[in-house]
Amino acid sequence: MRLMLSRRAGIWPFLALAVAVATAALLVPRTPQPLSYHHFADQRNWLGFPNFGDVASNLLFLQFLNEKAES
């Protein structure tokens, strides 16, 4: 026999999990990032865009998302 819970009763486990995750995130110490983290692959400027190669490579993703949204 399947146990049926009301919608309100079914939300409580998710809220408890969210509170537990938020509490853990606040209590765990920060993970330090190396200083080289922001040294991207392409550090050249072009047409006023810093890190142009990294920025331009994302334009294809933007175009793909626009095509998906239109269809």
Backbone as JSON, one array per atom type, in Angstrom:
{
  "sequence": "MRLMLSRRAGIWPFLALAVAVATAALLVPRTPQPLSYHHFADQRNWLGFPNFGDVASNLLFLQFLNEKAES",
  "N": [[0.84, -1.17, 0.0], [0.56, 2.18, -0.84], [1.96, 4.98, 0.74], [0.34, 7.93, 1.33], [1.0, 11.31, 1.33], [0.14, 14.58, 2.36], [0.44, 17.6, 0.45], [1.55, 19.66, 1.95], [2.71, 18.25, 4.09], [4.62, 16.88, 2.7], [6.46, 18.8, 2.02], [7.99, 19.46, 4.23], [10.28, 17.67, 4.68], [11.99, 18.56, 2.61], [12.37, 21.25, 3.29], [13.68, 20.91, 5.74], [16.01, 19.68, 4.84], [17.05, 21.78, 3.29], [17.56, 23.69, 5.27], [19.48, 22.31, 6.75], [21.56, 22.07, 4.87], [22.14, 24.79, 4.41], [22.98, 25.54, 6.96], [25.24, 23.91, 7.25], [26.8, 24.99, 5.2], [27.36, 27.48, 6.24], [28.89, 26.85, 8.46], [31.12, 25.42, 7.65], [34.55, 25.91, 6.94], [35.91, 28.4, 4.69], [37.07, 27.61, 1.4], [40.21, 28.2, 0.29], [41.19, 29.99, -2.65], [43.61, 29.6, -5.21], [45.92, 32.2, -6.12], [46.28, 32.29, -8.82], [43.88, 31.72, -9.95], [42.28, 33.52, -11.4], [43.65, 33.87, -13.73], [43.06, 33.69, -16.82], [42.75, 31.68, -19.83], [43.09, 33.15, -22.24], [44.46, 36.19, -22.25], [44.5, 38.44, -23.73], [43.57, 41.68, -25.0], [41.01, 42.89, -27.15], [39.46, 45.05, -29.31], [38.64, 46.51, -27.12], [37.67, 44.64, -25.36], [38.44, 42.87, -22.56], [40.23, 39.8, -22.11], [39.4, 38.6, -24.55], [39.24, 36.24, -26.11], [38.15, 34.35, -24.36], [35.69, 35.52, -23.85], [34.52, 35.72, -26.41], [34.28, 33.06, -27.11], [32.06, 32.27, -25.73], [29.95, 33.35, -27.09], [28.81, 31.66, -28.98], [27.39, 29.9, -27.36], [25.48, 31.66, -26.37], [24.11, 32.29, -28.73], [23.07, 29.77, -29.33], [21.34, 29.39, -27.14], [19.52, 31.44, -27.63], [18.37, 30.58, -30.02], [17.1, 28.27, -29.12], [15.23, 29.38, -27.39], [13.57, 30.75, -29.13], [12.37, 28.76, -30.59]],
  "CA": [[0.0, 0.0, 0.0], [1.36, 3.4, -0.98], [1.71, 5.99, 1.76], [-0.01, 9.21, 0.72], [1.24, 12.48, 2.17], [-0.4, 15.82, 1.82], [1.48, 18.45, -0.13], [2.19, 20.4, 3.05], [3.55, 17.31, 4.83], [5.73, 16.49, 1.83], [7.41, 19.91, 1.91], [8.84, 19.53, 5.42], [11.62, 17.08, 4.51], [12.81, 19.42, 1.76], [12.75, 22.42, 4.09], [14.68, 20.46, 6.71], [17.26, 19.49, 4.09], [17.56, 23.11, 2.92], [18.12, 24.31, 6.48], [20.7, 21.57, 7.09], [22.6, 22.44, 3.91], [22.51, 26.18, 4.67], [23.74, 25.55, 8.21], [26.55, 23.32, 6.96], [27.55, 25.94, 4.39], [27.82, 28.57, 7.11], [29.82, 26.36, 9.47], [32.33, 24.88, 7.03], [35.46, 27.01, 6.6], [36.06, 28.71, 3.27], [38.14, 26.96, 0.67], [40.98, 29.27, -0.35], [41.49, 29.83, -4.07], [44.96, 30.06, -5.54], [45.93, 33.52, -6.76], [46.26, 32.12, -10.27], [42.53, 31.33, -10.38], [41.73, 34.47, -12.36], [44.49, 33.95, -14.92], [42.32, 32.94, -17.83], [43.57, 31.16, -20.92], [43.4, 34.22, -23.18], [44.49, 37.44, -21.51], [44.65, 39.55, -24.67], [42.44, 42.59, -25.22], [40.73, 43.16, -28.56], [38.3, 45.94, -29.44], [38.23, 46.97, -25.8], [37.17, 43.53, -24.54], [39.5, 42.09, -21.9], [40.08, 38.34, -22.24], [38.46, 38.5, -25.66], [39.05, 34.85, -26.54], [37.23, 33.7, -23.43], [34.36, 36.12, -24.02], [34.0, 35.39, -27.73], [33.92, 31.64, -27.18], [30.74, 32.11, -25.14], [28.92, 33.88, -27.98], [28.12, 30.53, -29.59], [26.41, 29.42, -26.38], [24.4, 32.64, -26.34], [23.33, 32.1, -29.94], [22.34, 28.51, -29.18], [20.23, 29.59, -26.21], [18.51, 32.27, -28.29], [17.65, 29.74, -30.98], [16.23, 27.38, -28.35], [14.13, 30.16, -26.84], [12.67, 31.13, -30.21], [11.63, 27.59, -31.12]],
  "C": [[0.89, 1.24, 0.0], [0.95, 4.42, 0.07], [1.47, 7.33, 1.08], [0.22, 10.32, 1.73], [0.59, 13.69, 1.53], [0.76, 16.64, 1.28], [2.25, 19.18, 0.96], [3.13, 19.47, 3.83], [4.76, 16.89, 4.0], [6.8, 17.57, 1.71], [8.39, 19.92, 3.07], [10.19, 18.85, 5.27], [12.54, 17.94, 3.64], [13.25, 20.68, 2.49], [13.82, 22.06, 5.11], [16.03, 20.26, 6.03], [17.87, 20.83, 3.71], [18.19, 23.8, 4.12], [19.42, 23.62, 6.87], [21.84, 21.95, 6.16], [23.07, 23.87, 4.15], [23.35, 26.28, 5.94], [25.15, 25.0, 7.98], [27.41, 24.29, 6.16], [28.09, 27.09, 5.23], [28.89, 28.12, 8.1], [31.13, 25.84, 8.89], [33.26, 26.04, 6.67], [35.58, 27.19, 5.09], [37.21, 27.93, 2.67], [38.94, 28.05, -0.04], [41.24, 28.95, -1.83], [42.93, 30.28, -4.32], [44.88, 31.41, -6.25], [45.88, 33.42, -8.28], [44.87, 31.76, -10.8], [41.99, 32.24, -11.48], [42.64, 34.68, -13.57], [43.85, 33.07, -15.99], [43.24, 32.54, -18.98], [44.0, 32.27, -21.88], [43.33, 35.55, -22.45], [44.65, 38.65, -22.43], [43.38, 40.4, -24.72], [42.27, 42.78, -26.72], [39.44, 43.94, -28.63], [37.76, 46.38, -28.08], [37.69, 45.88, -24.89], [38.35, 42.82, -23.88], [39.19, 40.6, -22.0], [39.15, 37.99, -23.4], [38.21, 37.06, -26.09], [38.08, 34.1, -25.64], [35.81, 34.22, -23.61], [33.74, 35.68, -25.33], [33.59, 33.92, -27.82], [32.54, 31.39, -26.58], [29.62, 32.63, -26.03], [28.15, 32.76, -28.68], [27.07, 29.95, -28.64], [25.21, 30.36, -26.32], [23.5, 32.49, -27.57], [22.49, 30.82, -29.84], [21.15, 28.67, -28.25], [19.13, 30.45, -26.82], [17.7, 31.46, -29.29], [16.69, 28.8, -30.26], [15.02, 28.14, -27.83], [13.11, 30.54, -27.91], [11.86, 29.96, -30.73], [10.67, 27.02, -30.12]]
}
